[in-house]
Amino acid sequence: MSWVETELREQPVALDRFLAAETAHATEIASGLVRADVHYLLIVSRGSSSNVARYLQYLFGTVNRLTVAFATPSLYTVYDAPPELEGAAVIGISQSGASPDVVAVLDEARRQRRPTLAITNDSRSPLAQAADWVLPLHAGEERAVAATKTYLNSIAAVALLSSVAVGDPERVSALRAVPAAVAAQIDQTLATADRLDRYRDVESGSVVARGVNYGTAFEIALKIRELSGAPFEAFSSADLLHGPIAALKPGRPAIVIAPRGRTLTSMRAAVDKVRERGSEVIAISDDADFLADAETALPLVPNVPEWLSPLLTVVPGQVAAVRLATLLGTDIDSPKGLTKITRTR
């Protein structure tokens, strides 16, 4: 079994370990991070961590009613023109905590006396050392180049911080119940992975979502590109109806992420447009009608609230990436041109 699949299967245990270890600590962090003079969050990240940041933007926007902005690291490292950060709390998200440009943003934030947090799997990393607070991911060693455990635990870290910051114990309880659902999701999706074999000759495709799963679309597209080399692109269902719709045609399937919730209606409209272009639909959903209308159905475990659905919806995408890469005969543990830790400046 590959390292990717091994670590994919380890996700429920890693997730439960993180939540057990860090719930009380996260409450302490949130009280200091979201202090009275904080009016927005500034996030710095790269790669899969930027897909976590997209989730953070939606969750903290809807639940905590905070504006969330993304940092531009080159302002700090290339142009030597860091912006004024008055009113910001700055969060760095990085599984390795090693990228100098991510660290540079937190260094500048501390120089300007703004509160800083590192979400990382390495509590001794340069990013951790640059931050006022560190939220360790407890994912354990991740040997595969493609992140699985660290991504999922980062999503959980965001959900936990949001829940404790708003002071809602029911949301924390709902989050603590998710590891069992993730375990069921992994078993269910692996058992039906052969449904994806019809796409063994696929050359490209799209991943479409909206709202809290917008980042999930980017993560699934990234995983497929990393492992198989097939150029899948991620789109908001709203953006898809503009120029990107032209890329859809027969032979280019669209993975559509549509859990029950606020975005389901708009996702139905997006599927209608996808079909008009002749693309097959691979549906990731817990809605029976939505799944029935798709060429390929990847069902979600039911009864998980929409705000926590990114902890489940990414799993069928991870399995799809592994399956497509295996069908194409690529080395999924050592994808060409990729390294586990990337250091950018």
Buried (B, 14 or more C-beta within 10 A) or exposed (E): EBBBBEBBBBBBBBBBBBBEEBBEBBBEBBEEBBEEEBEEBBBBBBBBBBBBBBBBBBBBBBBBEBEBEBBBBBBBBEEEEBEEBEEBBBBBBBBBBBBBBBBBBBBBBBEBEBBBBBBBBBBEBBBBBBBBBBBBBBBBEBEBBBBBBBBBBBBBBBBBBBBBBBEEEEBBEBBBEBBEBBBBBBBBBBEBBEBBEBBEEBEBBBBBBBBBBBBBBBBBBBBBBBBBBBEBBBBBBBBBBEEBBEBBEEEBBBBBBBBBBEBBEBBBEBBEBBBEBEBBBBBBBBBEEBBEBBBBBBBBBEEBEBBBBBBBBBBBBBBBBBBBBBBBEBEBBEBEEEEEEEBEE
